[in-house]
């Protein structure tokens, strides 16, 4: 081994290029294009098993993404379908990186230990539903809870959610949206006040009917959404045109209970989301905000999760119950051939203002009703990301949302100076962190390097750096590390 080996684990470029008017997605660690000094070669010609897609920054079609030395049959197979399952290519950062399969296998024979076997039982293209459930658990995204449809969101998931939350929260604050929190519970009288709206959610509402061993005189509902929770207070807070616009958002959990076949992230009985509720004096103001929020949702999917989406308006049958019109971003799941709703931005019109008497005195001194919007996205975004990018080796996390962007793994062969290798790994992580990357080192001595490779691939870490004794002997670590940093910035 003449230099530290670097492995990349990124999404399928052919799928990412299917969006009209393609943009740069978050493929590199800093969301930039692949620089010219990174040489891409087809997997069947590479000497290593490193995996990465091609950069999408300047490609006009899937066919143009293919290496020029692919055979006609390989080129035809790769471009035959509109959105095939993930296809990965090897990537090298130096001429000295590649090692022969024989050398690698001989080295690994020296490292064999008894350890827990990793790997997925189901294949994505053969049993998609089972594969999805398995990869969510094996990738340490969720753990099943003893109540059906409720899941424990593990740190790997929460780190992604917090990244999306930080972006969106900062953007809506630029729009002068303020954060609030309303109670989880709502009385039956308030919930029933807007019949058209609640009929759309009636089967999903969970009720609290007992206090201890006593039946409650008045049942209390757990919010499936917060229009009926918040709007009685909008009518109290809005009196004149100077009170408008009123723009509030809350980060909270909601409960929806009607379905019998829950799916992690996609169809949960309890989930995290944000919901914005705004009121304006005119329809034009409301219409403008609907589109502004929809654009933020597009950015979440495309810039952070590397998922192409389509923005559009829902049909009358699909629009939000009680609303004026609904817009959404829709993603496509290649393995199912179906679209999935990613986030929604609704114009509620004046329907709720009429029901909850949200009136104001305009500049002419006349009584008028407000125009309202509501908009939301949830942890479903994370499920869509897993469905689109994951493969038979596990998760594939876009670098922008990965809590660990680079994992450094020591490869201490027999009789090597283990401490020196560990020190080099720690130094590498320090250098990467100072350069702005989220990097960690795996120094566990009860697992072999091969097991660690599989473990971090299962968790979807974008970049892996392996450091062994020859790298130290040849003084290649610092040189190659600088090349990695340059390639990713």
N, C-alpha and C positions, 0 to 999 in steps of 0.2 A: 504494500500500500504506500504510494508515494505522496499522498496528501489526504487530509481529512475528507471523508465521504459526506456528501450533502444530499439528502433526499427530500423532494418536494411532494406534497400531497394536496392537489388542488382539484376543482370541479371540472366537469366535461365542457370543453370549449365549444363543441358542436351545438350543445343545447343552449349555451349562453349567447350564441350568435343568432338565434332564431328570432330575437326581438327586432321589430322594425326600427329603423334609425338607431343602429347600435351605438352604445356608449362604452367608455372604459369601465369595466366592472372592478370589484375589489379583489383582484387576483394576486397582485404582489403584496408584500407585507406592508407597503406604504401606498397601495392602490395606484401604482404607476405601471407603465408598460414595461415589458421585458426589454432590458437594454441590449444594444447590439453585441456586447461581449459575452452574452450568455448563448451558448450554442445548443440548439435543439436537434435531437436525433430520434429516429423511430425506435420504438421499444425493441423490435426484433433484431436490430443491429447493435443495440447497446450491450456492453459487457456487464453492466450492473443491473440491479432491479429497481433503480430509482424511478419515481413516477411523478409526472406533472403534465398538465395540458399545455397547449400553446397559448401565447398571449393573444388576446382578441383585439388589441388596440388598433390595428391597421388592416384587418382582414375584411374582405367584401363578401365572402361566402364560405361555407364549410369546406368546399373543395380547395380553396386557396389556402386553407390552414394546414393542408397536408404537406409533409416533406416531399421535396421533388424526387427523391430516390425511391419512393414507394412503387411497388410493382403495380401494373394496371389492375390486377385482380384485387389487391389490397386497397387501392384507391377507390375502386367501384364499391367494395364492401363497406368502406368507411363512410361513403357519402350516400349510400342507398336510402337510408331512412332519414326522415326530417329531424328526429330527436332520438338517436340511439342511446342505449345504456352507456355509462361512462367509459370513455376510451382514454387511456393515459399514455403519455410518451415519456421517455427518459430524458433527463436533462443533465448536462455536465457543466461544471464551473471551471474545470481545468483539464488539460490533456492527461495529467497524472492521476486523475481520480479513479479511473476504472480499474477493477481488479478481476482476475479470471474467476470463473465459477469454481474451478478446482481449488484455487488458493483459499477462496472464501469458505468452501465446504470443509477443507482441512482444518482451517482455523476454528471453525465452529465445533468440530469434533472434540477439540480440547476444552470447550466451554460447557459441554452438556451437563446439566444438573437436573434433579427431580424438581418439577415445578408444575403449577397449575396450567392446564392447557387452555389456550385462547382460541377464539374463532367463532364464527357464526354458523348456526345449524342450517338456516334457510338462505336461499339465493334470492336476490332482489328481483331478477327477471322471471323467476318461476313461482315464487310464493310471496308476493309483495307484502301482503298484510302481515303475515307472520314475521317476515324479515324486518319490517318496520318496528313492530313491537319489540323484537329481540334486540335490534340495534340501539333503541332508546335506552334499554336497561344495560346492555353490555358496554355501551359508550358512556355510561355513568351520567346520563341526562336525567333520568327519573328512577324512582323506585315505586313499586306498587304498594298501595295502602290497603287497609282491611275494609275500606268502604269502596265499592265499585264506582269507577269513574272519577275517583279522587287520587291524585298522585303527589308524591314527594318530589319537589323540584330540587335537584342536587346542585352543588356549587357550580358545576360545569354549565348547567342551564342558566342559573341566576346571573352568572357573569355575562352571558350573551344578552339576557333581558336588561341588565343594568346598562350595557353599552347602548342598546337601542333606546332605552329610556332617557339616558343622558343626552343623546342627540335630539330626540323629539322634544324633550322638555326645554332645551335651550332654544330651539327654533320657535316653539309656540310662545315663549316669553318675548321673543322679538316682535311677535304679533300682539303683545300686550294681553296675553291670556294669563290668568292667575290660577294658582292651584288651591283647591279646597278639599275638604273631606266631609261627606254626608254619611249618616248612619247606615248600617247594613240592613236594618229592619224598616218595614213600612206597614201601616195599618191597612186592613182590608178596604175600609171606606175610601181611602186615598187611592189605593190601587184600582178600585172599580170606577173611579171618577171618569176615566177616559176609556170607554168600553171598546172602541175600535182598536185602540192601542193594546189594551190588556188581552183582548181576544187572541192576538198574535202570540202572546207569551203565556196564556193561561195554562196550557199543559205543562209548561216548564217550571212554574212557580213552586218553590218548596215552602211549606208552612210550619210554623212553630205553634203547636196546639196544646202543649202541656208545660206546666211549671212545676218541676218536681214530680209528684204523683197526682197533682190536681190539674183538671182540664181548665184551660184558659177560657175566660168568658168571651174574649175577642181574640181570634187567631191573628197572628202576626206573620206577614210574608217576609221572605228573604229576597232581596232585590235580584231580579233577573237583568235589570237595567235600571237607570236612575231618573228617567224623565218624571215619573210620578212622585219620586222622592224629592226632587229638587224644585220643580216648577211652582208648587205652592209658595215657595219663598221668593221666587222671582217676582211674583205678583206683589209681594210685600216690599221688595227692594226697589222696584222700578216704578217711578211715579211721573217723572217728566223726561223730556228729550235729553236733558243733561245727564241722566242716569244711564244713557246708552252710548256706545254698545256695552253690554255686560258679557264678559268672556270668562268662563270658568272651566276648569278641567280638574278631574280627580284621578289619581292612580289608586286602584282598589281591586278587590276580588268580587266576583258575582257568582251566583249559583243558578244553574238551569238543570232540571231534573227529569225531563220527559223521556229520554231515549234509553234503549235497552242494550246497545252495543257501543260502549264508550271506546275512544281511541286516544292514546296519549297526545296531548297538545291540540289535536284536531277537534276532538269531540269529548270534552271533559265536563263533569258536573260542577266543578268549581275551577275557575281559571282567573289569572291575573290579566288586567287590561288597563287602558286609559280610556276615559270617556270625557269628551269635551261638550259643553252645552253653552251656546251663545245666543244672544238676543240683539237685534238691530232695529233701527227705525225704518229701514227700507229693504225691499227685496234685492235691489242691486248689491247692497253691502253683503247680504246673506249669500247671494250667488257667488260673489267674488271669493268669500272665505271658503266655501265648499271646494272650489277648485284649488285654492292655496293649500288646504289640508290634504287634498288628494295627491298633490304633487309631493308633499312630505312623505306620504305613504309610499309613493313610487320610489323615492330616494332610499327609504329604509330597505326595500326589497332589492333594488338594483345596486346601490352604492355600498351597502353593508352586507347583505346576504347573497349578492351576486346571482340574483334570480330575476330574469326578465318578466315584466308584468304588463298587462294591458289596462289602461284606464278607460272607463266607460260609464254609461248610465243604465241602470236596471230597468227592466220592463215594469209595467204597472202591477203585474202579479207578483213580482219579486221585490218590489220596493218595501221600505220599512213601514210596519203597520202604523197607520195614522199620520204618515209623513206626506210631504208634497212631492218630492222625488228623491231618489237614492243614486249616488255614484259609488263606484268601487274600483279597486285594483284586483285583477284576476291573474292568477298564476296557472301554469300548465304542469301537470305531473306526467312525464313521458311514459312511465311504466303502467299507468292506468288509462292513459289516453283521455283524461278528464281535466277540466279546469277546476280551480278551487278559489273561493273568495278569500282575498288576503286582508282587506280592510275596507271600511265603508265610511263615506262622508255624506250625511243626509241633510237636505233642506226640509225642515219640518213645516215650512210655510207659516200660516197663522192658525193652524188647527189646534195646537196645544195652547196657544195664547187665548183662543176663544174659550176653551174648556176650563182653563185655570185663571181666566180673567187677568191676563198679563197685559195691562193697558198703560198708556202714557199720554201725557199732554204734549202735543207737538209744538213747533215754533209758532204756529198760528193760533195756539190756544185751543186746538181741537183735540178731542179724545181719539186715540188710534190704538190699534193692536200692534204688538211687535212682530217681527219676522224672526224665526228661530232656526238654528242648526244644531245637529248633534253628530259627533264623529268619534270613531273608536278603532283601535287595533289591539290585539291580544297576544298571548303566548302562542297562539296558532302560528304566528310567523315562524317560530322556531321549528314547529313540526313540518311546515312547508320546506324549510331549509334542509331538514334531515331527509325528507322524501326525495327532493330534487338531487342533492349532491352526494348522499351516502352511497356506498357500494358494498361489495361482498366482503371487504376487509373492515368495514365499520363506518364511522362518521367521516365526513370531509368538511372541515370548518373553514369558512372564508376568513382570511387573516384579520380583517377588521374587527371581527367579533370573537375571535379565539382568545381565551384568557391566557393560553400559552401559545405563542406564535412559533417559538423555536425550542426544541428539546435537544439537549446535548447529552450524548450517551458515551461513556468511556468503554473502550474495548481492551481490557487488560489481559492479553494473552498470557499463557503460562510462563512463569519466571520473569515477567515484565515488572518494571518499577511502578507498581500500582499507585503509590502515593503521588508520584510525579504526574501520572496521567490524570488522576483526580484533581490535582492542583491546576493542570492545564484546562480541564473542563470548567472548573470554577472561574478561572481567569477569563475564559471565553464567554461565560454567562455574564460576568461583570462588564465586559466590553460591549456585548450586545445590549444590555440594559442601559448603559450609558449612551448608546447610539439610538435609544428610543424604542427598542423592541421588548416584548414581553417574553423573557427566556427563563428556562429552568434547566437544572442538571439532574439526571437520575443516577444517584450514587448507591442505590440499593445493592448490597452484595449477595443477597439471597436469590437473585434472578440473573439469568444469563443475558448477554446483549441481545440475542435473538428474541427472547421473551419480551424484552423491553421494546424492541422494534414493533412487535405485534401489539403490545399494550398501547403504545402511543398512536399507532395507526388506527386502532379501534376507537380511540378518543378523538381522532381527526386532526391532530396537531399538524399545521401546514408544513413545517420545515424541521428536518432532523439532521443533526451534525454528529458524526461518529469520530472519536479521537482514539488512536491506538499508539503503541510504542514506536512504530516506524515514523509516524507523524512528528513525534518529538525528536527522534534521532535525525530526521531530515530537516528539522526546524521549519516545518510547513504550516504549523497551526496559525501563527499570526498572519502570514502571507495569504493563506486561503480564507481566513476570517475576514480580512479586509476586502477580498473579492466578493464574499457573500454579502457583506454590508453594502458594498457598492452596487451589486446586482439588484438589491431589494429596496434601494432608496432612489 
